[in-house]
Amino acid sequence: MKNKMWKAMGLLGLCTALSWGMPAEAEAAEIAVETSTTLYAKMDVPVSVKETARTAGADMSQAAAGQTYEVVESSKDGWIKIKTPEGEGYIQSGSATLIEKTQEKVDESVIQRRQVVDYALQFVGGRYVYGGVNPSTGVDCSGFTRYVLKYAAGVNLSHSSKSQAGEGRTVSYEEARPGDLVFYGKNGSINHVALYMGDGRVVHASTEKTGIIVTNVMYRKPVKFVNVLE
């Protein structure tokens, strides 16, 4: 019984040690749609827009009932600061109704990067062929990244991992985004390239034995991350 307990404790210790040694994963997937809310003031009655937040202040302009202006500062001491064609001015808070408008902005670069990764993933399970240029029939590591980025994003790259490492803009692991290239090497020389998927994973034409696969980005120590999609 004691031997079984010691074995269990030893296994638990091994699992804990392995978890401590694992590299930190990259941040979660990017958000393609950004939502922002803007506050507007709709005039309930004709209003004098003041240059200062004072009843006796000079008039800047007149706002007709029903007109709507963006709010710069919400109600403070009975006044609202708004943006008008004549500049920023003040109206009394009781003379307008505040309206919130939500806007969505689509980040096209996030969508493009997702499309690049999705395009690459369709070839998982394909053959590795040294010098190959088409993942449907067989491809090597740089041939794979070259093919994917050409047909998924219109980016033309050289057919060599060493050459591709010199194209685009170098970024850190923390800055790396889906669709970026990850380079690996030995003795200071680049000898492999993979496509970063995000969340700490890469898809690449690995070896003749494994073919095109998905692995952890840290399956080998990366030498360089490069952004070629800007």
N, C-alpha and C positions, 0 to 999 in steps of 0.2 A: 504493500500500500504506500509506504514511504517513497519507494523508488518511483512509483507512478506519479506521486505528487511532485517530486523533484523534477521529473521529466516535463510535467505540465508547466511548472514554473520556469524551467529553462526555455521552453518553446515560447512562452509569453514574453520573456526577456528578449529573445531573438527577434520576435515580431516588433517589439517596441523599438529596438535598435534600428531595424530596417526602416521603420516609419520615420525615425529621426533623420536618417540619412537620405531620404527622398528629397529632391529639389522642390522648391515652392512652385506651384502651378501658376500659369499666367492668369490674368484677370478674366472674368466671365465675358461672354460674347458681347460685342458692341451693340449699342442701340441704334437702329436705323432711322427712327423717327423721334425727333426732339419736340417736346410740347412746351409752349410758353404761354403765359397769361398776361394780357395787357388790360389796364383799367382805363375806362373812358368816362367822361362826364357829359350827360345829355341835358341841355338847358331846358328847364321846366317853364321858364318865363324869359323875356328879354333881359339880358344881363350886361352890366358894364364890367369889362375886364380891367382890373386895376394893375398899376405898375408895382404896387406894394400891397401887403396884406393889411390894409387900413381902409376904413370906410371913407376917410377924407383924402385918400391917396388919389393921384392923378389917373385919369382914364387912359388906358392904352388902346382899347377898341370896344366895339359893341358886338355882343353875341345874340343872335336871334333865338327865339324859342324853337326847340327841336334840333338845333345844331349840336354836333358832338365833337369833343376835343379830347385828346389823350391827356391823361392825368400824369403829371410829373411827381407831385407829392400829394398823398391823400390828406384828408381833413386834419387840420391842425389849428387850434384856437379859432375854429369857425371859418377857416379859409381853405380853399383847394387851389393848388398850383397847377395850371394847365398849359399846354403847348398850343399856340395859335400861329397863324401865318405871320403875324406881326412880332412874334416872340413869346417868351414865357411870361405869363401874368397870373393874377389871382382873381378868384370869384368866391362869393360867400357860399359855404357848403349847403345852405338851405335852398339855394336857387337851382340846383341840378340833381339829377339822379345818376348814381354811379352804376356803370355796367362793366362786367368782366367779359372779355372776349378771349377765347382760347385758340391758339394757332399751332399748326403742326408743320414742322420743317423736315423734309426727307433728306437724310445724308446719303447722297448718291454714291459716295466712295465706300460706305459700309455695304451697300447693296452689291456694288461691283465686286468687292472682296469676297462676299459670300458666294457670288456666282462663280468666281475663280475656284474656290475651294470645292463647291458642289461639282463643278466640271471635272476637277481632278479626281474626286472620289469615285466617279463612275468607272475608272480604270483599275481600281483596287482588285488584286487577284491576277492582273495581267503579267506577262512574261518580262523578265529582265534580259535584254540582249545588248551586249557591248557594242556601241556604235549605232544602236537602233534609234530611229527618229519618230516612230509612231507607236504610241502605247497600245494600239489595237492589235499590232502584230509583234511587238517587242521593242523595248526602249531601254536606254541606260539612264542614269540619274539626271544628267544635264539635258539629255534629249527629252526626258519627261517634263522637266520644268519649262524648257523652251517651247514644247508643243502646247502645254496647258496655257501658258501666258500669252502665246500667240493667238490661239483660237478662242480663248475665254475673255481676253482683255485687249487684244491687238498690240501687245508688246513684243518687239522682236529682240531676241537674245542670241548670244553666241552659243555654239554647241560644245561647251567645255565648262566644267565647274570652276576652273581657275579663272577663265575669262569672265564668266557671269559674276564672279565675286568682285570684279572691278567695275561692274555696271550698276547704275542706280545710286541710292544714297544709303550709307551705313547707318544703322540704328542700333540701339541697345536692346537687350532682351525685354526690358520693361516697356520699351516703345514699340516692339514688334507687333504687327497686326496680321490678321488672316490674309494670305496672299503674298506675304513677304518671303524672301528666300533665306534659308538657313544653311550655312556652310560648315563643313567639318574637314579636318586635316590631320596631318601627322608630320612631325619634325618641321613645322613651319610652312608646309606646303598644302594647299587646298586639294582634296581628292574626292569630295562628295558634296552633293547639294540636295536639299529637300525643300518642300513647300510647307510653310507654316500654316496650320489650320486654326490657331488660337487655342486657348485652354491647355497650353503645354503639350500640344501634339503636332506631329508632322506627317505628311503623306509623301512617299518617295519610292523610286525604283531602287530597291536596296541591293539585292544580290541575285545571282542566277538561281540560288536555292529558294529564296523567299519571294522574288518578284516584286510587284508594286504593293506596298503595305502601309499601314498606319502604325506609328510608334510614338513613344514619348520623345519629346524634343531632346531630352537629356540621355537618350540611349547611348550617345557618345557626347563628349564635351564639344559644344559648338565653338567654332572659331570666329564666326562673323554672321551678323544678320543684315540683310540688305533689302531696302524698299525700292522696287522697280515700278510701282504703280502710281507714282506722282509725276 
